[in-house]
Amino acid sequence: MAVDGDDGSRSADIAQRLGKSAQALAPLRASLISKGIIYAPQRWCIAFTVLGMAILIERQRQLLED
């Protein structure tokens, strides 16, 4: 999700990147929503609840790669 930025990600795109079906990831999606980490602004889309979270995660990922 972080690579898509703060505008949100399509659930199907996330599943494809992970090599899983959207149905297989549904319980994880529901868990993250119930914990308040993500929300679903539209039926096909999920986004982080904290503005700027995508940028923070991407920076951390880049630091780990260097």
PDB file of N, CA, C and O in Angstrom:
ATOM      1  N   MET A   1       0.807  -1.188   0.000  1.00  0.00           N
ATOM      2  CA  MET A   1       0.000   0.000   0.000  1.00  0.00           C
ATOM      3  C   MET A   1       0.855   1.257   0.000  1.00  0.00           C
ATOM      4  O   MET A   1       0.478   2.263  -0.601  1.00  0.00           O
ATOM      5  N   ALA A   2       1.966   1.210   0.648  1.00  0.00           N
ATOM      6  CA  ALA A   2       2.797   2.409   0.779  1.00  0.00           C
ATOM      7  C   ALA A   2       3.266   2.913  -0.582  1.00  0.00           C
ATOM      8  O   ALA A   2       3.402   4.122  -0.770  1.00  0.00           O
ATOM      9  N   VAL A   3       3.513   2.030  -1.519  1.00  0.00           N
ATOM     10  CA  VAL A   3       3.966   2.462  -2.835  1.00  0.00           C
ATOM     11  C   VAL A   3       2.887   3.236  -3.585  1.00  0.00           C
ATOM     12  O   VAL A   3       3.196   3.983  -4.514  1.00  0.00           O
ATOM     13  N   ASP A   4       1.645   3.069  -3.200  1.00  0.00           N
ATOM     14  CA  ASP A   4       0.533   3.770  -3.841  1.00  0.00           C
ATOM     15  C   ASP A   4       0.272   5.149  -3.239  1.00  0.00           C
ATOM     16  O   ASP A   4      -0.488   5.938  -3.799  1.00  0.00           O
ATOM     17  N   GLY A   5       0.895   5.437  -2.108  1.00  0.00           N
ATOM     18  CA  GLY A   5       0.718   6.743  -1.477  1.00  0.00           C
ATOM     19  C   GLY A   5      -0.514   6.808  -0.594  1.00  0.00           C
ATOM     20  O   GLY A   5      -1.157   5.796  -0.314  1.00  0.00           O
ATOM     21  N   ASP A   6      -0.828   8.019  -0.163  1.00  0.00           N
ATOM     22  CA  ASP A   6      -1.927   8.231   0.783  1.00  0.00           C
ATOM     23  C   ASP A   6      -3.310   8.204   0.138  1.00  0.00           C
ATOM     24  O   ASP A   6      -4.318   8.222   0.844  1.00  0.00           O
ATOM     25  N   ASP A   7      -3.373   8.161  -1.180  1.00  0.00           N
ATOM     26  CA  ASP A   7      -4.672   8.162  -1.842  1.00  0.00           C
ATOM     27  C   ASP A   7      -5.393   6.826  -1.729  1.00  0.00           C
ATOM     28  O   ASP A   7      -6.594   6.748  -1.988  1.00  0.00           O
ATOM     29  N   GLY A   8      -4.688   5.797  -1.353  1.00  0.00           N
ATOM     30  CA  GLY A   8      -5.299   4.490  -1.191  1.00  0.00           C
ATOM     31  C   GLY A   8      -4.853   3.517  -2.260  1.00  0.00           C
ATOM     32  O   GLY A   8      -4.189   3.884  -3.229  1.00  0.00           O
ATOM     33  N   SER A   9      -5.230   2.280  -2.061  1.00  0.00           N
ATOM     34  CA  SER A   9      -4.834   1.195  -2.961  1.00  0.00           C
ATOM     35  C   SER A   9      -6.043   0.338  -3.272  1.00  0.00           C
ATOM     36  O   SER A   9      -6.946   0.176  -2.451  1.00  0.00           O
ATOM     37  N   ARG A  10      -6.036  -0.203  -4.469  1.00  0.00           N
ATOM     38  CA  ARG A  10      -7.076  -1.167  -4.807  1.00  0.00           C
ATOM     39  C   ARG A  10      -6.738  -2.488  -4.128  1.00  0.00           C
ATOM     40  O   ARG A  10      -5.597  -2.947  -4.176  1.00  0.00           O
ATOM     41  N   SER A  11      -7.718  -3.081  -3.508  1.00  0.00           N
ATOM     42  CA  SER A  11      -7.514  -4.357  -2.818  1.00  0.00           C
ATOM     43  C   SER A  11      -6.981  -5.421  -3.771  1.00  0.00           C
ATOM     44  O   SER A  11      -6.124  -6.220  -3.394  1.00  0.00           O
ATOM     45  N   ALA A  12      -7.484  -5.434  -5.001  1.00  0.00           N
ATOM     46  CA  ALA A  12      -7.034  -6.421  -5.989  1.00  0.00           C
ATOM     47  C   ALA A  12      -5.562  -6.225  -6.335  1.00  0.00           C
ATOM     48  O   ALA A  12      -4.842  -7.202  -6.544  1.00  0.00           O
ATOM     49  N   ASP A  13      -5.103  -4.970  -6.399  1.00  0.00           N
ATOM     50  CA  ASP A  13      -3.695  -4.703  -6.700  1.00  0.00           C
ATOM     51  C   ASP A  13      -2.786  -5.209  -5.587  1.00  0.00           C
ATOM     52  O   ASP A  13      -1.727  -5.778  -5.853  1.00  0.00           O
ATOM     53  N   ILE A  14      -3.198  -5.003  -4.351  1.00  0.00           N
ATOM     54  CA  ILE A  14      -2.409  -5.481  -3.213  1.00  0.00           C
ATOM     55  C   ILE A  14      -2.324  -7.003  -3.236  1.00  0.00           C
ATOM     56  O   ILE A  14      -1.252  -7.576  -3.041  1.00  0.00           O
ATOM     57  N   ALA A  15      -3.451  -7.646  -3.475  1.00  0.00           N
ATOM     58  CA  ALA A  15      -3.471  -9.110  -3.540  1.00  0.00           C
ATOM     59  C   ALA A  15      -2.549  -9.614  -4.638  1.00  0.00           C
ATOM     60  O   ALA A  15      -1.817 -10.584  -4.439  1.00  0.00           O
ATOM     61  N   GLN A  16      -2.578  -8.962  -5.796  1.00  0.00           N
ATOM     62  CA  GLN A  16      -1.724  -9.373  -6.915  1.00  0.00           C
ATOM     63  C   GLN A  16      -0.246  -9.229  -6.555  1.00  0.00           C
ATOM     64  O   GLN A  16       0.550 -10.120  -6.854  1.00  0.00           O
ATOM     65  N   ARG A  17       0.128  -8.125  -5.919  1.00  0.00           N
ATOM     66  CA  ARG A  17       1.530  -7.918  -5.531  1.00  0.00           C
ATOM     67  C   ARG A  17       2.012  -8.991  -4.568  1.00  0.00           C
ATOM     68  O   ARG A  17       3.175  -9.393  -4.599  1.00  0.00           O
ATOM     69  N   LEU A  18       1.109  -9.448  -3.716  1.00  0.00           N
ATOM     70  CA  LEU A  18       1.465 -10.459  -2.725  1.00  0.00           C
ATOM     71  C   LEU A  18       1.304 -11.886  -3.246  1.00  0.00           C
ATOM     72  O   LEU A  18       1.644 -12.845  -2.553  1.00  0.00           O
ATOM     73  N   GLY A  19       0.788 -12.023  -4.455  1.00  0.00           N
ATOM     74  CA  GLY A  19       0.589 -13.346  -5.027  1.00  0.00           C
ATOM     75  C   GLY A  19      -0.520 -14.123  -4.340  1.00  0.00           C
ATOM     76  O   GLY A  19      -0.476 -15.351  -4.267  1.00  0.00           O
ATOM     77  N   LYS A  20      -1.502 -13.412  -3.845  1.00  0.00           N
ATOM     78  CA  LYS A  20      -2.634 -14.036  -3.142  1.00  0.00           C
ATOM     79  C   LYS A  20      -3.931 -13.597  -3.802  1.00  0.00           C
ATOM     80  O   LYS A  20      -3.940 -12.672  -4.614  1.00  0.00           O
ATOM     81  N   SER A  21      -5.011 -14.255  -3.457  1.00  0.00           N
ATOM     82  CA  SER A  21      -6.316 -13.808  -3.930  1.00  0.00           C
ATOM     83  C   SER A  21      -6.860 -12.774  -2.945  1.00  0.00           C
ATOM     84  O   SER A  21      -6.498 -12.765  -1.768  1.00  0.00           O
ATOM     85  N   ALA A  22      -7.728 -11.912  -3.445  1.00  0.00           N
ATOM     86  CA  ALA A  22      -8.349 -10.914  -2.574  1.00  0.00           C
ATOM     87  C   ALA A  22      -9.138 -11.604  -1.461  1.00  0.00           C
ATOM     88  O   ALA A  22      -9.193 -11.100  -0.339  1.00  0.00           O
ATOM     89  N   GLN A  23      -9.739 -12.736  -1.760  1.00  0.00           N
ATOM     90  CA  GLN A  23     -10.493 -13.492  -0.757  1.00  0.00           C
ATOM     91  C   GLN A  23      -9.581 -14.012   0.348  1.00  0.00           C
ATOM     92  O   GLN A  23      -9.974 -14.045   1.515  1.00  0.00           O
ATOM     93  N   ALA A  24      -8.378 -14.415  -0.011  1.00  0.00           N
ATOM     94  CA  ALA A  24      -7.434 -14.923   0.987  1.00  0.00           C
ATOM     95  C   ALA A  24      -6.977 -13.826   1.930  1.00  0.00           C
ATOM     96  O   ALA A  24      -6.667 -14.091   3.091  1.00  0.00           O
ATOM     97  N   LEU A  25      -6.934 -12.588   1.435  1.00  0.00           N
ATOM     98  CA  LEU A  25      -6.481 -11.459   2.254  1.00  0.00           C
ATOM     99  C   LEU A  25      -7.620 -10.773   3.015  1.00  0.00           C
ATOM    100  O   LEU A  25      -7.372  -9.884   3.829  1.00  0.00           O
ATOM    101  N   ALA A  26      -8.850 -11.176   2.757  1.00  0.00           N
ATOM    102  CA  ALA A  26     -10.004 -10.534   3.394  1.00  0.00           C
ATOM    103  C   ALA A  26      -9.933 -10.547   4.929  1.00  0.00           C
ATOM    104  O   ALA A  26     -10.237  -9.524   5.542  1.00  0.00           O
ATOM    105  N   PRO A  27      -9.548 -11.649   5.574  1.00  0.00           N
ATOM    106  CA  PRO A  27      -9.466 -11.623   7.038  1.00  0.00           C
ATOM    107  C   PRO A  27      -8.404 -10.636   7.556  1.00  0.00           C
ATOM    108  O   PRO A  27      -8.620  -9.965   8.565  1.00  0.00           O
ATOM    109  N   LEU A  28      -7.274 -10.551   6.872  1.00  0.00           N
ATOM    110  CA  LEU A  28      -6.240  -9.603   7.265  1.00  0.00           C
ATOM    111  C   LEU A  28      -6.736  -8.174   7.077  1.00  0.00           C
ATOM    112  O   LEU A  28      -6.520  -7.324   7.941  1.00  0.00           O
ATOM    113  N   ARG A  29      -7.398  -7.906   5.958  1.00  0.00           N
ATOM    114  CA  ARG A  29      -7.972  -6.588   5.694  1.00  0.00           C
ATOM    115  C   ARG A  29      -8.955  -6.209   6.795  1.00  0.00           C
ATOM    116  O   ARG A  29      -8.911  -5.095   7.316  1.00  0.00           O
ATOM    117  N   ALA A  30      -9.832  -7.127   7.144  1.00  0.00           N
ATOM    118  CA  ALA A  30     -10.823  -6.868   8.188  1.00  0.00           C
ATOM    119  C   ALA A  30     -10.149  -6.598   9.534  1.00  0.00           C
ATOM    120  O   ALA A  30     -10.589  -5.735  10.293  1.00  0.00           O
ATOM    121  N   SER A  31      -9.092  -7.332   9.819  1.00  0.00           N
ATOM    122  CA  SER A  31      -8.368  -7.145  11.076  1.00  0.00           C
ATOM    123  C   SER A  31      -7.714  -5.763  11.138  1.00  0.00           C
ATOM    124  O   SER A  31      -7.774  -5.088  12.166  1.00  0.00           O
ATOM    125  N   LEU A  32      -7.089  -5.347  10.033  1.00  0.00           N
ATOM    126  CA  LEU A  32      -6.440  -4.034  10.000  1.00  0.00           C
ATOM    127  C   LEU A  32      -7.467  -2.903  10.095  1.00  0.00           C
ATOM    128  O   LEU A  32      -7.190  -1.862  10.690  1.00  0.00           O
ATOM    129  N   ILE A  33      -8.638  -3.102   9.515  1.00  0.00           N
ATOM    130  CA  ILE A  33      -9.706  -2.106   9.632  1.00  0.00           C
ATOM    131  C   ILE A  33     -10.198  -2.033  11.069  1.00  0.00           C
ATOM    132  O   ILE A  33     -10.398  -0.939  11.596  1.00  0.00           O
ATOM    133  N   SER A  34     -10.395  -3.176  11.710  1.00  0.00           N
ATOM    134  CA  SER A  34     -10.898  -3.176  13.088  1.00  0.00           C
ATOM    135  C   SER A  34      -9.895  -2.577  14.073  1.00  0.00           C
ATOM    136  O   SER A  34     -10.283  -2.061  15.121  1.00  0.00           O
ATOM    137  N   LYS A  35      -8.602  -2.646  13.735  1.00  0.00           N
ATOM    138  CA  LYS A  35      -7.564  -2.059  14.590  1.00  0.00           C
ATOM    139  C   LYS A  35      -7.356  -0.576  14.305  1.00  0.00           C
ATOM    140  O   LYS A  35      -6.614   0.095  15.021  1.00  0.00           O
ATOM    141  N   GLY A  36      -8.011  -0.057  13.256  1.00  0.00           N
ATOM    142  CA  GLY A  36      -7.902   1.359  12.935  1.00  0.00           C
ATOM    143  C   GLY A  36      -6.656   1.732  12.152  1.00  0.00           C
ATOM    144  O   GLY A  36      -6.309   2.911  12.076  1.00  0.00           O
ATOM    145  N   ILE A  37      -5.980   0.760  11.572  1.00  0.00           N
ATOM    146  CA  ILE A  37      -4.763   1.030  10.807  1.00  0.00           C
ATOM    147  C   ILE A  37      -5.110   1.477   9.388  1.00  0.00           C
ATOM    148  O   ILE A  37      -4.464   2.363   8.828  1.00  0.00           O
ATOM    149  N   ILE A  38      -6.136   0.853   8.820  1.00  0.00           N
ATOM    150  CA  ILE A  38      -6.611   1.218   7.490  1.00  0.00           C
ATOM    151  C   ILE A  38      -8.120   1.421   7.544  1.00  0.00           C
ATOM    152  O   ILE A  38      -8.779   1.039   8.512  1.00  0.00           O
ATOM    153  N   TYR A  39      -8.655   2.025   6.491  1.00  0.00           N
ATOM    154  CA  TYR A  39     -10.097   2.142   6.345  1.00  0.00           C
ATOM    155  C   TYR A  39     -10.450   1.973   4.869  1.00  0.00           C
ATOM    156  O   TYR A  39      -9.575   2.007   4.003  1.00  0.00           O
ATOM    157  N   ALA A  40     -11.720   1.794   4.599  1.00  0.00           N
ATOM    158  CA  ALA A  40     -12.171   1.581   3.225  1.00  0.00           C
ATOM    159  C   ALA A  40     -13.033   2.773   2.791  1.00  0.00           C
ATOM    160  O   ALA A  40     -14.241   2.781   3.028  1.00  0.00           O
ATOM    161  N   PRO A  41     -12.410   3.789   2.150  1.00  0.00           N
ATOM    162  CA  PRO A  41     -13.175   4.944   1.706  1.00  0.00           C
ATOM    163  C   PRO A  41     -14.157   4.616   0.587  1.00  0.00           C
ATOM    164  O   PRO A  41     -15.161   5.306   0.411  1.00  0.00           O
ATOM    165  N   GLN A  42     -13.863   3.563  -0.164  1.00  0.00           N
ATOM    166  CA  GLN A  42     -14.735   3.065  -1.222  1.00  0.00           C
ATOM    167  C   GLN A  42     -14.682   1.547  -1.187  1.00  0.00           C
ATOM    168  O   GLN A  42     -13.768   0.972  -0.596  1.00  0.00           O
ATOM    169  N   ARG A  43     -15.635   0.907  -1.801  1.00  0.00           N
ATOM    170  CA  ARG A  43     -15.725  -0.545  -1.733  1.00  0.00           C
ATOM    171  C   ARG A  43     -14.457  -1.241  -2.221  1.00  0.00           C
ATOM    172  O   ARG A  43     -14.046  -2.237  -1.625  1.00  0.00           O
ATOM    173  N   TRP A  44     -13.846  -0.765  -3.252  1.00  0.00           N
ATOM    174  CA  TRP A  44     -12.691  -1.429  -3.870  1.00  0.00           C
ATOM    175  C   TRP A  44     -11.352  -0.892  -3.382  1.00  0.00           C
ATOM    176  O   TRP A  44     -10.301  -1.336  -3.846  1.00  0.00           O
ATOM    177  N   CYS A  45     -11.377   0.042  -2.469  1.00  0.00           N
ATOM    178  CA  CYS A  45     -10.167   0.763  -2.092  1.00  0.00           C
ATOM    179  C   CYS A  45      -9.931   0.701  -0.584  1.00  0.00           C
ATOM    180  O   CYS A  45     -10.875   0.693   0.206  1.00  0.00           O
ATOM    181  N   ILE A  46      -8.658   0.658  -0.202  1.00  0.00           N
ATOM    182  CA  ILE A  46      -8.293   0.801   1.212  1.00  0.00           C
ATOM    183  C   ILE A  46      -7.177   1.828   1.315  1.00  0.00           C
ATOM    184  O   ILE A  46      -6.387   2.002   0.387  1.00  0.00           O
ATOM    185  N   ALA A  47      -7.125   2.503   2.453  1.00  0.00           N
ATOM    186  CA  ALA A  47      -6.127   3.545   2.663  1.00  0.00           C
ATOM    187  C   ALA A  47      -5.720   3.558   4.134  1.00  0.00           C
ATOM    188  O   ALA A  47      -6.447   3.071   5.000  1.00  0.00           O
ATOM    189  N   PHE A  48      -4.543   4.123   4.397  1.00  0.00           N
ATOM    190  CA  PHE A  48      -4.097   4.279   5.780  1.00  0.00           C
ATOM    191  C   PHE A  48      -4.949   5.337   6.472  1.00  0.00           C
ATOM    192  O   PHE A  48      -5.370   6.305   5.840  1.00  0.00           O
ATOM    193  N   THR A  49      -5.200   5.161   7.749  1.00  0.00           N
ATOM    194  CA  THR A  49      -5.982   6.135   8.502  1.00  0.00           C
ATOM    195  C   THR A  49      -5.157   7.358   8.878  1.00  0.00           C
ATOM    196  O   THR A  49      -5.715   8.429   9.120  1.00  0.00           O
ATOM    197  N   VAL A  50      -3.849   7.215   8.929  1.00  0.00           N
ATOM    198  CA  VAL A  50      -2.961   8.321   9.307  1.00  0.00           C
ATOM    199  C   VAL A  50      -2.353   8.935   8.057  1.00  0.00           C
ATOM    200  O   VAL A  50      -1.668   8.253   7.295  1.00  0.00           O
ATOM    201  N   LEU A  51      -2.599  10.209   7.847  1.00  0.00           N
ATOM    202  CA  LEU A  51      -2.041  10.913   6.702  1.00  0.00           C
ATOM    203  C   LEU A  51      -0.515  10.905   6.795  1.00  0.00           C
ATOM    204  O   LEU A  51       0.047  11.196   7.851  1.00  0.00           O
ATOM    205  N   GLY A  52       0.144  10.576   5.704  1.00  0.00           N
ATOM    206  CA  GLY A  52       1.597  10.532   5.671  1.00  0.00           C
ATOM    207  C   GLY A  52       2.192   9.179   6.031  1.00  0.00           C
ATOM    208  O   GLY A  52       3.410   9.011   5.975  1.00  0.00           O
ATOM    209  N   MET A  53       1.365   8.219   6.396  1.00  0.00           N
ATOM    210  CA  MET A  53       1.869   6.892   6.778  1.00  0.00           C
ATOM    211  C   MET A  53       2.570   6.211   5.605  1.00  0.00           C
ATOM    212  O   MET A  53       3.585   5.542   5.798  1.00  0.00           O
ATOM    213  N   ALA A  54       2.049   6.369   4.413  1.00  0.00           N
ATOM    214  CA  ALA A  54       2.664   5.739   3.240  1.00  0.00           C
ATOM    215  C   ALA A  54       4.082   6.260   3.030  1.00  0.00           C
ATOM    216  O   ALA A  54       4.990   5.486   2.728  1.00  0.00           O
ATOM    217  N   ILE A  55       4.272   7.559   3.187  1.00  0.00           N
ATOM    218  CA  ILE A  55       5.597   8.158   3.017  1.00  0.00           C
ATOM    219  C   ILE A  55       6.554   7.629   4.087  1.00  0.00           C
ATOM    220  O   ILE A  55       7.698   7.291   3.783  1.00  0.00           O
ATOM    221  N   LEU A  56       6.097   7.557   5.317  1.00  0.00           N
ATOM    222  CA  LEU A  56       6.924   7.048   6.413  1.00  0.00           C
ATOM    223  C   LEU A  56       7.359   5.603   6.149  1.00  0.00           C
ATOM    224  O   LEU A  56       8.529   5.264   6.326  1.00  0.00           O
ATOM    225  N   ILE A  57       6.439   4.771   5.735  1.00  0.00           N
ATOM    226  CA  ILE A  57       6.758   3.371   5.470  1.00  0.00           C
ATOM    227  C   ILE A  57       7.742   3.251   4.310  1.00  0.00           C
ATOM    228  O   ILE A  57       8.688   2.466   4.379  1.00  0.00           O
ATOM    229  N   GLU A  58       7.529   4.018   3.253  1.00  0.00           N
ATOM    230  CA  GLU A  58       8.443   3.979   2.112  1.00  0.00           C
ATOM    231  C   GLU A  58       9.848   4.421   2.515  1.00  0.00           C
ATOM    232  O   GLU A  58      10.829   3.815   2.083  1.00  0.00           O
ATOM    233  N   ARG A  59       9.960   5.452   3.325  1.00  0.00           N
ATOM    234  CA  ARG A  59      11.282   5.901   3.790  1.00  0.00           C
ATOM    235  C   ARG A  59      11.983   4.822   4.598  1.00  0.00           C
ATOM    236  O   ARG A  59      13.177   4.579   4.421  1.00  0.00           O
ATOM    237  N   GLN A  60      11.241   4.180   5.479  1.00  0.00           N
ATOM    238  CA  GLN A  60      11.817   3.113   6.296  1.00  0.00           C
ATOM    239  C   GLN A  60      12.271   1.950   5.424  1.00  0.00           C
ATOM    240  O   GLN A  60      13.329   1.368   5.662  1.00  0.00           O
ATOM    241  N   ARG A  61      11.471   1.611   4.412  1.00  0.00           N
ATOM    242  CA  ARG A  61      11.822   0.515   3.512  1.00  0.00           C
ATOM    243  C   ARG A  61      13.107   0.856   2.753  1.00  0.00           C
ATOM    244  O   ARG A  61      13.978   0.001   2.587  1.00  0.00           O
ATOM    245  N   GLN A  62      13.222   2.089   2.298  1.00  0.00           N
ATOM    246  CA  GLN A  62      14.415   2.501   1.569  1.00  0.00           C
ATOM    247  C   GLN A  62      15.647   2.480   2.462  1.00  0.00           C
ATOM    248  O   GLN A  62      16.727   2.091   2.018  1.00  0.00           O
ATOM    249  N   LEU A  63      15.499   2.890   3.708  1.00  0.00           N
ATOM    250  CA  LEU A  63      16.625   2.847   4.640  1.00  0.00           C
ATOM    251  C   LEU A  63      17.107   1.419   4.875  1.00  0.00           C
ATOM    252  O   LEU A  63      18.308   1.170   4.984  1.00  0.00           O
ATOM    253  N   LEU A  64      16.178   0.502   4.949  1.00  0.00           N
ATOM    254  CA  LEU A  64      16.523  -0.901   5.167  1.00  0.00           C
ATOM    255  C   LEU A  64      17.213  -1.512   3.951  1.00  0.00           C
ATOM    256  O   LEU A  64      18.027  -2.425   4.091  1.00  0.00           O
ATOM    257  N   GLU A  65      16.893  -1.012   2.763  1.00  0.00           N
ATOM    258  CA  GLU A  65      17.505  -1.534   1.551  1.00  0.00           C
ATOM    259  C   GLU A  65      18.934  -1.032   1.371  1.00  0.00           C
ATOM    260  O   GLU A  65      19.751  -1.717   0.756  1.00  0.00           O
ATOM    261  N   ASP A  66      19.246   0.141   1.892  1.00  0.00           N
ATOM    262  CA  ASP A  66      20.595   0.725   1.739  1.00  0.00           C
ATOM    263  C   ASP A  66      21.617   0.075   2.619  1.00  0.00           C
ATOM    264  O   ASP A  66      22.786   0.461   2.597  1.00  0.00           O
TER     265      ASP A  66
END
